[in-house]
Amino acid sequence: MTEDEIRPIINKLLKKVAPETEPEKLKPDDNIQQTLAMDSFDYLQFIIGMDEEFGIKTPEEDYGRIMTLRDLLGYVMKIKK
């Protein structure tokens, strides 16, 4: 999958968890949780949704590695090669 394919899906998932936000305005190095003012439960719900959407299983130890949009896109692209 490419970044152009992944980004709209991520935006949709973020919007579902945090409907009052504008995830499409995230910059590559923005911390997703902080920029969108998501609490840890919301972020966990996003990770679960992402796993379901992409058919992956993100180990808990990887949660801290996917904090920015750039990290997240790279993570999904690596897994979905």
C-alpha positions in Angstrom: 0.0 0.0 0.0 1.1 3.5 -0.6 0.9 6.6 1.5 -1.8 8.0 -0.8 -3.9 4.9 -0.1 -3.3 4.7 3.6 -3.8 8.4 4.5 -7.6 8.7 3.8 -8.2 5.5 5.8 -6.3 6.9 8.7 -8.2 10.2 8.5 -11.5 8.3 8.4 -10.5 6.2 11.5 -9.3 9.2 13.4 -12.5 11.1 12.6 -14.5 8.2 13.8 -12.7 8.2 17.2 -12.4 12.0 17.5 -15.3 13.4 15.4 -14.7 17.0 16.5 -11.2 17.0 15.0 -9.7 17.6 11.5 -7.2 14.8 11.0 -6.7 15.8 7.4 -4.8 18.9 8.6 -2.2 16.8 10.4 1.4 17.5 9.3 3.8 14.6 9.0 5.6 15.3 12.3 2.6 16.2 14.4 2.0 14.0 17.4 -1.4 12.6 16.5 -2.6 12.1 20.1 -1.5 15.6 21.2 -2.5 17.5 18.1 -6.0 16.1 18.1 -6.3 16.2 21.9 -7.1 12.5 22.1 -6.9 10.8 25.5 -5.1 7.4 25.7 -8.4 5.5 25.5 -9.3 7.3 22.2 -5.8 6.6 20.8 -6.2 2.9 21.8 -9.6 2.8 20.0 -7.9 4.3 17.0 -5.1 1.6 17.0 -7.7 -1.2 17.4 -9.7 0.3 14.4 -6.5 0.6 12.4 -5.7 -3.1 13.1 -9.1 -4.2 12.0 -9.1 -2.0 8.9 -5.7 -3.0 7.7 -5.9 -6.6 8.9 -2.8 -6.2 11.1 -2.0 -6.7 14.8 0.0 -3.9 16.4 1.8 -5.2 19.4 1.5 -3.0 22.5 5.2 -2.3 22.6 4.9 -0.6 19.2 2.3 1.9 20.4 5.0 4.4 21.4 6.7 4.0 18.0 3.7 5.3 16.0 3.0 8.7 17.6 3.4 11.0 14.5 1.6 10.7 11.2 4.9 10.0 9.5 5.6 7.1 12.0 2.1 5.7 11.5 2.3 5.8 7.7 5.7 4.2 7.6 4.6 1.5 10.1 1.5 0.6 8.0 3.4 0.7 4.7 6.1 -1.6 6.2 3.6 -4.1 7.4 1.4 -4.0 4.3 4.2 -4.5 1.7 
